[in-house]
């Protein structure tokens, strides 16, 4: 199943394919640079996106987390953890993104 990719992201990749490829390569290199597992990296990236109030990145990381086998409850806990560091509004915004991604995925599956 083809996942939704935001139009600004696909436009960026179409306009600047070499930059997009370099960014992809950088992501792989930083992922390989330390001891964190893929699962731990995915949860960390989700937390960073939530803390940065980066809605598109939150949605992307929720999708990628689900694809990596991370449960909805685990993803929601990451959003809850944001309450004490990023604040209640950031946590609620993240929860909203989680719910919307999960709902959209369920609708596409049916």
VENURMO-V491352 format. One record per helix or strand of 3 or more residues. SS is the DSSP state (H for helix, E for strand). FROM is the first residue (numbers start at 1). LEN is the number of residues. If there is no record, write none. Layout:
# VENURMO-V491352
SS;FROM;LEN
SS;FROM;LEN
This chain:
# VENURMO-V491352
H;7;9
H;17;16
H;38;14
H;55;13
H;72;13
H;88;22
